[in-house]
Amino acid sequence: MPLASFPPPANLTDLNAIPGGFDSWSQWEEDTFAAILDMVVQEVGSGYTVQFYDPTKADAGKDVQDAPIRWNGFPKLIESKHPNDFLAACAEADQLVTDPNYGTYRPQDEYLEWKVDKSAGGKITRIVFTCEGPEYWRTLADGYGASTKDPSAQTARHAVLLSLYRQYVDPNVALVDLLKNDGTYDLLNKWNTTDGCMHLSQPNNYLEAEIDIAAEASILREKNSKIITDQDQLIKCALYGEPGRNSDPLIGGSVNTLARQGAMITLQPPIGLYIDSFNPIGWTVPGGADPATFWTIERGDAQHAVRAVFEVPASAGFTVGDIEIGGDNIQYGGQVAKYITMRLTGVASDMNSVNDAPLPCKKAQAGRARVRRGGAGVLARP
């Protein structure tokens, strides 16, 4: 049986307090799948089997198997700029960036972002990590589809939005701080950028992007009459995602491997980008304490963590900044992010059921304009 509806990422219950909230999120996911699949169908043409599908519209079939895709949470593009100085890479990753055409955001682009809190003396006391997609927060704050026309839902949305920010970011957050002049939610409000960290802010860190990558990567590609199997060649050939990252090439390559096995493919609900694990091996902690005990999942659960905090309790008598990694005290959030693994989970079924010929590489990405940067969050139809 097809899935009845899309649950929120990590099965979060925030939307339960909003009239129509759960349905609005499911509708956003259905519309996103539909827009992406429409473009894929137009791209491959008739007579070609689209191996990616919406799990609310089609049954998974037989021989269903999960396909977890994991990658390191530190930005590979930034690390590559500092091949012999990881701390310099960490310093860059910790600094906010301002784009005049977008706004102020964190440059951490592996679907994991963080904010560092320090003591008056400059030592790190707390690091907050998030991988919550902006689309979820826009839907929570502004609604989506029919729910936007319900005045009672608008009041409830703002109440939930404010309550969550006060709970997780700062008790002094005011509703006006979170909204634009037109009353809609500001994804890059100060409590999610300069003064706090609630959800992802980097322009490429969207859940929509991962659905798009999975759909595009389900198409087999060839060059010079040879099928492409290398993930870096594939991302450049198919023109999806961002080459050079840990995440996008790996996600696309992993999905394409399943596609080459003739599988039907989708993403595992609750669809989301998750913190898979935190593995602080080899750290030196005052008193010999286990650094893993200072890690707390704040939103989601162990299998679907979307927000976590690394913080030493005051009773320990030392702070995060007193912990050493590789002989260096923790001075940057990126030093900890390097020990975090991220995850997106695909689902494969009906193995060896498709045997279509591969398509050539794209020459351009015309007709695939995205309404993403501050937009509606659903891929635009050409």
C-alpha positions in Angstrom: 0.0 0.0 0.0 1.3 3.5 -0.8 2.0 5.7 2.2 -1.1 7.5 3.4 0.8 10.8 3.9 4.2 12.2 4.5 5.1 12.5 8.2 7.2 15.5 9.3 11.0 15.1 9.5 12.0 13.1 12.6 8.3 12.6 13.2 8.3 15.9 15.0 5.0 16.8 16.7 5.2 20.7 16.5 2.6 20.8 13.7 0.0 18.9 15.8 -0.8 22.2 17.6 -1.6 23.9 14.3 -5.0 23.4 12.5 -4.1 21.6 9.3 -0.4 21.7 10.2 0.3 18.0 9.5 -1.7 18.1 6.2 0.1 21.2 5.1 3.5 19.5 5.5 2.4 16.4 3.7 1.0 18.5 0.9 4.4 20.4 0.6 6.2 17.1 0.1 3.7 15.7 -2.4 3.9 18.9 -4.4 7.7 18.8 -4.3 7.8 15.2 -5.5 5.3 16.1 -8.2 7.3 19.1 -9.5 10.5 17.2 -9.6 9.0 14.1 -11.2 7.3 16.2 -13.8 10.7 17.6 -14.8 12.3 14.2 -14.8 9.6 12.9 -17.1 10.1 15.8 -19.5 13.8 15.2 -19.5 13.8 11.4 -20.2 10.9 11.4 -22.6 8.4 8.7 -23.4 9.4 5.1 -23.4 11.8 5.5 -20.4 11.1 4.1 -17.0 11.4 6.7 -14.2 12.9 4.8 -11.4 12.3 7.4 -8.7 8.8 7.6 -7.2 6.6 9.3 -4.7 5.8 6.8 -1.9 2.4 8.3 -1.3 1.4 7.5 -5.0 3.0 4.1 -5.5 3.7 1.0 -3.6 7.3 0.1 -2.8 6.9 -3.3 -4.5 8.9 -6.4 -3.6 12.4 -7.0 -2.2 12.3 -3.7 -0.3 15.7 -2.7 1.2 16.9 0.4 3.0 19.9 2.1 1.6 21.5 4.5 4.2 23.8 7.1 2.7 26.3 8.6 5.2 28.9 11.4 4.9 31.1 13.6 7.2 29.5 16.8 8.5 32.5 19.2 8.0 32.4 21.2 4.8 34.7 19.5 2.3 34.8 22.6 0.1 36.2 24.7 2.9 38.6 22.0 4.1 39.9 21.6 0.5 40.9 25.3 0.6 43.2 24.6 3.6 44.9 21.3 2.8 47.6 21.6 5.4 45.8 23.6 8.1 42.6 22.1 9.4 42.2 24.7 12.2 42.2 27.4 9.5 39.4 25.6 7.7 37.6 25.4 11.1 38.0 29.2 11.6 36.5 29.9 8.1 33.7 27.4 8.6 32.7 29.1 11.9 32.4 32.6 10.4 29.1 33.9 9.1 28.9 35.0 5.4 26.8 37.9 4.0 25.6 37.7 0.4 23.9 41.0 -0.7 21.5 39.0 -2.8 20.6 36.5 -0.1 21.5 37.6 3.4 23.6 36.5 6.3 24.1 32.8 6.8 26.4 30.0 8.0 28.8 28.7 5.3 28.5 25.1 6.6 27.1 23.3 3.5 27.0 19.6 4.3 23.4 19.8 5.7 24.9 20.2 9.2 25.2 23.7 10.7 26.4 24.9 14.1 26.8 27.9 16.4 29.4 28.3 19.1 28.8 29.9 22.5 31.7 31.2 24.5 32.4 32.4 28.0 33.5 36.0 28.8 37.1 34.6 28.7 36.7 33.4 25.1 36.5 29.6 25.8 33.8 27.6 24.1 31.1 26.5 26.5 28.5 25.1 24.1 28.0 24.1 20.5 24.6 23.7 18.9 24.2 21.6 15.8 21.2 21.5 13.5 20.2 19.8 10.3 16.5 20.9 10.2 15.4 22.0 6.7 14.2 25.5 6.1 11.1 24.2 4.3 9.8 22.7 7.5 10.1 25.9 9.4 8.6 28.0 6.6 5.6 25.6 6.5 5.3 25.7 10.3 5.4 29.5 10.3 3.5 30.4 7.2 1.5 27.3 6.3 1.2 25.8 2.9 -1.7 25.3 0.5 -5.2 25.5 2.0 -4.0 26.0 5.5 -2.8 29.5 4.7 -6.4 30.6 4.5 -7.3 29.7 8.0 -7.0 32.7 10.5 -7.0 30.4 13.5 -4.1 28.5 12.0 -2.1 31.7 11.5 -2.4 32.5 15.2 -1.5 29.0 16.2 1.5 28.9 13.8 3.0 32.0 15.3 2.4 30.8 18.8 4.2 27.5 18.1 7.0 29.3 16.2 7.7 31.7 19.1 7.5 28.9 21.7 10.1 26.8 19.9 12.5 29.6 19.4 12.2 30.6 23.1 12.7 26.9 24.2 15.7 26.2 22.0 17.4 29.5 21.2 16.6 32.2 23.7 13.7 33.0 26.1 13.9 36.6 25.0 12.9 36.0 21.4 10.0 38.2 20.2 7.7 37.3 17.4 8.5 40.5 15.5 12.2 39.3 15.4 11.2 36.2 13.4 9.0 37.9 10.7 9.6 40.0 7.7 7.9 43.3 7.2 5.1 41.5 5.3 4.4 39.2 8.2 5.9 36.1 6.7 8.7 34.1 8.3 12.2 35.3 7.9 14.5 32.2 7.4 17.5 34.3 8.1 16.2 36.2 11.2 18.8 37.2 13.8 17.9 34.3 16.1 18.8 31.9 13.4 22.0 33.6 12.2 23.9 36.2 14.3 22.2 35.5 17.6 21.2 31.9 17.4 20.8 28.6 15.4 17.4 27.1 14.9 17.6 25.5 11.5 19.7 25.3 8.3 20.6 28.7 6.7 23.1 28.0 4.0 21.6 28.6 0.5 22.2 25.0 -0.7 21.0 23.3 2.5 17.5 22.5 1.6 15.6 19.2 1.9 14.1 19.9 -1.5 17.6 19.7 -3.0 18.0 16.2 -1.7 14.8 15.0 -3.2 15.9 16.6 -6.5 19.3 15.0 -6.4 17.8 11.5 -5.7 15.4 11.9 -8.6 18.1 13.1 -11.0 20.6 10.4 -9.9 18.1 7.7 -10.6 18.7 8.3 -14.3 21.6 6.3 -15.8 24.1 8.4 -17.7 26.8 7.6 -20.3 29.7 9.4 -21.9 31.6 8.3 -25.0 29.4 5.2 -25.1 30.4 4.2 -21.5 28.1 4.2 -18.6 29.2 6.5 -15.8 29.7 5.0 -12.4 32.1 7.5 -10.7 30.2 9.8 -8.4 32.2 12.9 -9.2 31.8 12.4 -12.9 28.1 11.6 -12.5 27.3 14.8 -10.6 29.1 16.9 -13.3 27.4 14.9 -16.1 23.8 15.1 -14.7 24.2 18.7 -13.3 22.6 18.1 -9.9 23.8 19.3 -6.5 27.2 20.8 -5.8 30.4 19.0 -6.9 33.2 18.9 -4.3 31.0 18.4 -1.3 31.0 15.3 0.9 27.3 15.0 0.6 25.9 15.7 -2.9 28.2 13.5 -5.0 27.9 10.7 -2.5 24.1 10.9 -2.4 23.8 11.0 -6.2 26.4 8.2 -6.6 24.7 6.0 -4.1 21.3 6.4 -5.7 22.7 5.8 -9.1 24.3 2.6 -8.0 20.8 1.3 -7.1 19.5 2.6 -10.4 22.1 0.7 -12.3 20.9 -2.5 -10.5 17.5 -1.9 -12.1 15.8 -0.9 -8.8 12.8 1.4 -8.1 13.9 4.1 -5.7 12.5 6.6 -3.2 13.5 8.1 0.1 12.6 6.6 3.5 9.9 8.4 5.5 10.1 10.4 7.6 12.2 12.0 4.8 14.9 14.2 6.3 18.5 14.9 6.7 19.7 13.4 10.0 22.7 13.4 12.4 23.6 9.7 12.1 26.3 9.5 14.8 28.8 11.4 17.0 32.1 9.5 17.5 34.7 11.5 19.5 37.5 9.0 19.2 40.9 9.9 20.6 39.9 13.1 22.4 41.6 14.2 25.6 39.2 15.2 28.3 40.1 16.6 31.8 39.8 13.8 34.3 39.4 11.2 31.6 35.7 11.7 31.1 34.0 10.3 28.0 33.2 13.2 25.6 30.2 11.3 24.3 28.4 11.9 27.6 28.4 15.6 26.8 26.4 15.1 23.6 22.6 15.6 23.9 20.0 15.2 21.2 17.4 18.0 21.6 15.1 17.3 18.7 14.3 14.0 17.1 15.6 10.7 18.4 18.6 8.5 18.2 17.6 7.3 14.7 16.3 10.7 13.5 18.3 13.4 15.3 17.9 16.9 13.9 19.2 19.0 16.7 22.0 18.3 19.2 24.1 20.1 21.7 27.7 19.5 22.9 28.1 21.0 26.3 30.0 20.2 29.5 27.9 20.5 32.7 29.0 23.3 35.1 29.5 20.6 37.8 32.4 19.1 35.8 34.7 22.1 36.6 35.8 22.6 33.0 34.4 23.7 29.6 34.3 22.4 26.0 37.3 24.7 25.3 39.4 22.6 27.8 39.0 19.4 25.7 41.7 18.6 23.3 41.4 17.0 19.8 44.7 15.9 18.2 46.6 18.0 20.7 44.6 21.2 20.1 42.1 22.6 22.4 38.6 23.0 21.0 38.6 26.5 19.6 36.0 26.0 16.8 32.7 24.2 16.3 34.2 22.6 13.2 36.6 20.6 15.2 33.6 18.8 16.7 31.7 18.7 13.4 34.5 16.6 11.9 33.4 13.8 14.2 29.8 13.9 13.2 28.3 11.7 10.5 25.2 12.7 8.5 22.6 10.5 6.9 19.9 10.3 4.3 18.2 7.0 3.7 17.0 5.7 0.4 14.7 2.8 -0.3 15.3 0.3 -3.1 12.8 -2.3 -4.4 12.0 -4.4 -7.4 15.7 -5.0 -8.1 16.6 -5.8 -11.7 13.1 -4.8 -12.9 14.4 -1.9 -15.1 16.9 -2.2 -18.0 16.6 1.1 -19.9 19.6 2.5 -21.9 21.6 5.3 -20.2 21.1 8.9 -21.3 23.9 11.3 -22.4 25.2 14.1 -20.2 23.3 17.3 -19.9 24.6 20.3 -21.7 22.8 22.9 -19.6 20.2 23.1 -16.8 17.7 25.1 -18.7 14.2 24.8 -17.5 15.1 23.7 -14.0 15.1 27.1 -12.2 14.5 26.7 -8.5 12.4 28.9 -6.3 14.7 28.4 -3.3 16.6 31.5 -2.0 13.9 33.1 0.1 11.2 31.7 -2.3 8.4 29.2 -2.0 10.7 26.2 -1.5 9.2 24.1 -4.2 11.0 23.5 -7.5 9.5 25.7 -10.2 7.9 24.0 -13.1 9.5 25.0 -16.5 
